[in-house]
Amino acid sequence: MALSSTAAADYALPIVVLIIGAASLVYLFARNMFAHNGREPPVAPQAIPVIGHIVGMERTSFNYYVELSRQMRGAPIFTVPLPGQKMYVVTSPELVQAVQKQHRVLAFPPIEAKFAAKICGTRPETQALMQINVNGDHGDHGLTTQSYMAMRAALKPGDQLDDMNRVMISEIANHHAVRLWPLNPYDDPAVADAFWEFEKGLMTILVGILPFITCRKSVAARNKVAKAFEAYYLAGGVEKGSALARNRYQVSVDHGLPLEDIARFEVGGSMAILLNTTPAALWTLLLLHSHGDGSLLNDIRAEIDACTETSTAADGQTTVKTLDIASLKDSCPLLLSAYQEVLRYRAMGTSVREVMEDTHLGPWLLKKGAMLQMPSRVMHQDSSLWGANVDEFYPRRFLANEKQHRPRGDVCFRAFGGGKTLCPGRHFATNEILALVAVFIARFDMKPVGDNGWKLPTTTNTNVASVIMEPDYDVQVDVRTRPGMEGVRWDIGLRKSDKIFAMIHAASSPEAKAATALVMMSQTEGAAAPAGTVALGASNGTSGSSPANKNATGVEEERGASTVEDVEPFRNVWLWEDGNMWT
């Protein structure tokens, strides 16, 4: 059947209109995304038009912005056009400070709310609740704003943080932490496995292209963990949990969130707890043991030993070693300096902001709808800030007499972010890592298996959600009780103190007044504890749970002093198996 010329024209006209309309939309979209105002920051070059930066990020991961910054010859800010999104990258400490002062216009909460909805898979009604007063422009109300307030209240120095520290000390001393919180969802190895499966698919979930196809296993794993948290809440587990867990839960209940979404948010919250503290502890142990000729480890061990009191138990025979964690902050400057250098050397997180309206940052125009990033890796690798040895692990960098090896001021050290969104859990994370590392060094010797010496693992597969680099593979080590420590009972305490260790970016404040209650945890070393070959390494776990799993969601509060007795002699130290600390 043939169409007349008139009929053909009737069919052709709508098609032409459709093509012209689509082309116009593409043009407007491209002009909006890629058009560059001369007052905006300079555009970073890309080898392949449109997708060049995406390819570069995939190729060099967290080092891409470091390379790009060097190509831009140290420009304090530059523009990175991405498909569908314009990005500004800030590399100057002075501009970072300016960004932090404009936290209403250059805002983080709107981004967090969007990402949380994608990562956690909450329903649209919950996502709408998160957008109410999302940036706190209209006072201290709204789900997002009050969730911030609840977390900070639980994690600032004070009684509630002390309760979490108390249980953390118990965990490190006891080595049977899994028994303390029978309702903790991560006590089930299958749930812990599911969390790490979910973690592997975060990038695909964030991209959001047909996630039920492209990351089906990760979404199913997320749902499994969420169901475990639903059961945790229904069984009343949160009532015995930490102030952090209780506060987060109560804010969600007060805003009418369904239990399913409360559980999903807790899965997302687990990432902040699990993905960074454990690798930070790993790197601290590895770098302190592998550095140089061993003198660093000896010097730090001498500091810790000097903080350790020796006495005899009531039986008149057992030697008792008492280590007070609070004294580490007063009397171990080299340990604290080395810890901060580990974070500088291995941190790769990026602070992100959304430009809420057209604004100026110094002389540069920032356009509404663009994203702004402040990569910590760029500043941590800047030789103009940290000196010629910026690429080295220099553990004495933060000592009082080493100021020539670090920048003045505090904005250049961004392991915990900065400004209004400075990590609220930094105090707890620091206490946890210092306690674990100090107790390990005081009690054990560790050396690599084989005759080839220490070899640090690569980090190219680090997850997009991580702030600390993750090792790509395991390091086999041999662990033995230190000579002379056989048969020793260890008491690990946390005394009252009016001093909280402040990172160089966290100045003292009236709230930095801890009143930590005394906790004594005891353990007797086996008289002939054998050496144990253990694996320290790769982070995409497949079984078990890390110490941090229990600290925030499963803390069962205990008051006063407690003693752990009649426990199995400690063997094999913390087994880092598939990314998780085990005993």
Protein Blocks (a to p, Z undefined) as FASTA:
>chain_A
ZZdfklmmmmmmmmmmmmmmmmmmmmmmmmmmmpccfkbccddddfbghjlmmmmmmmnm
mmmmmmmmmmnnopabdcdddehiacdddfbfklmmmmmmmmmmmcfklmmmmmmmmmno
pafklmmmmmgoklopnojedjklmmmmmmmmmmggcjklmmmmmmmmmmmmnopmmmmm
mmlmklpmklmmmmmmmmmmmmmmmnopakllmmmmmmmmmmmmmmmmmmmmmnommmmm
cfklmmmmmmmmmnopafklmmmmmmmmmmmmmmmmmmmmmmmmmmmmmgojhlmmmmmm
mmmmmmpccdddfkomaccddddfklmmmmmmmlmmmmmmmmmmmgccdcddddfbdcde
hjbccdehiacdddfklmmmmmklnojklmpccfklmgmklmmmpcedjklpcknggajl
lcfklmmmmmmmmmmmmmmmmmpccddedjebpadddfklgcfkbmbdcdfbdcdddddd
dehigoiacdddddddfbdcddfklccdfklcccdddddddddddfklccdddddddfbd
cedjdfklmmmmmcccdehjdddehiacdehiaadeehiacZZ
